[in-house]
Amino acid sequence: MSRIGKKPIEIPSGVKVSLSPEYVITVQGKLGELHQKIDPAVKVNISNSTIKLEVDNPEDKDLHAKHGLYRSLIKNMVDGVSEGFTLQQEIVGVGYKVAVTGQLLEFSLGYSHSLFLELPPEVKAEVITERGKNPILTLKSHDKQLLGMVARKIRSFRPPEPYKGKGIRFVGEVLRRKAGKSASSK
């Protein structure tokens, strides 16, 4: 059996978890509601304060992988509707900036034109700009998967390059830097 899949999931107060006959698990909390379809071979036991997952045949490699996967997905759903998730991205580069207008992000990243991104309604964004420092874009949501996809899309506009480190990167991310060209000696 999966080591991760065996761990029970604690349900915090204010969170409701239900399983439909179509094997769709629903988690409701103060920040929103999330749904996830699961494999019928993975049994979900919901008690008052815990969720446990079990599989019929622990020797099956496919079920073994799904056991841990669904446990992680459900745990992220429970954490998301109770506390939420936050991702921060740093925009590094001279003249690189981002502006937030409601659910629309406008990026100025050294191209001849501005880039725009419409955020899903579940994701909220804010920008912190201080003089002499790089702008920091903070994304918040109760859906961890959606938050990761939006952050990845934003990063794809201008991935960090290895020579000067310019681009969009996650706060705390360590980049491998390259030396670049050296002057030729005659």
TANORCOR-V445285 format. One record per pair of residues at least 6 apart in sequence whose ideal C-beta (glycine too) atoms are under 6 Angstrom apart, sorted by the first residue. I is the first residue (numbers start at 0). J is the second residue. D is the distance in whole Angstrom. If there is no record, write none. Layout:
{{I	J	D} {I	J	D}}
This chain:
{{0	57	4} {1	63	6} {1	66	4} {1	67	4} {3	67	4} {3	70	6} {4	52	5} {4	66	3} {4	67	4} {4	70	5} {7	49	4} {7	51	5} {8	50	4} {8	73	6} {8	74	5} {8	77	6} {10	16	6} {10	48	5} {11	81	5} {13	29	6} {14	28	4} {14	77	6} {14	80	6} {14	81	5} {15	27	5} {16	26	5} {16	45	5} {17	25	5} {18	24	5} {18	43	5} {22	37	5} {22	39	5} {23	34	6} {23	36	5} {24	35	5} {24	37	6} {25	34	5} {26	33	5} {26	76	4} {26	77	6} {26	80	5} {28	80	3} {28	81	5} {30	80	5} {30	83	5} {30	141	4} {31	80	6} {31	141	4} {33	76	5} {35	72	6} {37	69	5} {38	65	5} {40	55	6} {40	62	6} {41	52	6} {41	54	6} {41	65	6} {41	69	5} {42	53	5} {43	52	6} {44	51	5} {52	70	5} {54	62	5} {54	66	5} {56	62	6} {75	143	5} {79	141	4} {79	142	6} {79	143	6} {80	141	5} {83	141	5} {84	140	6} {84	143	5} {84	146	5} {85	139	5} {86	138	5} {86	146	6} {86	150	5} {87	135	6} {87	137	5} {87	170	4} {88	136	5} {88	167	6} {88	169	6} {89	133	5} {89	135	6} {89	168	6} {89	170	5} {90	97	6} {90	133	6} {90	134	5} {90	167	6} {91	133	5} {91	164	6} {91	165	5} {92	165	4} {95	108	5} {96	107	5} {96	134	6} {97	106	5} {97	126	6} {97	134	6} {97	136	5} {98	105	5} {99	124	5} {99	126	5} {102	118	5} {103	117	6} {104	116	5} {105	113	5} {105	115	6} {106	114	4} {106	156	6} {107	113	6} {108	156	6} {108	157	4} {114	156	5} {118	124	6} {121	140	5} {121	142	5} {121	145	6} {122	138	6} {122	140	5} {122	149	5} {123	139	5} {124	138	5} {125	137	5} {126	134	6} {126	136	6} {127	135	5} {128	134	5} {138	146	6} {138	150	6} {140	146	4} {154	167	5} {157	166	5} {157	167	5} {158	166	5} {159	166	4} {159	168	4} {159	174	5} {160	166	6} {161	176	6} {161	177	5} {162	177	6} {162	179	5} {164	174	6}}
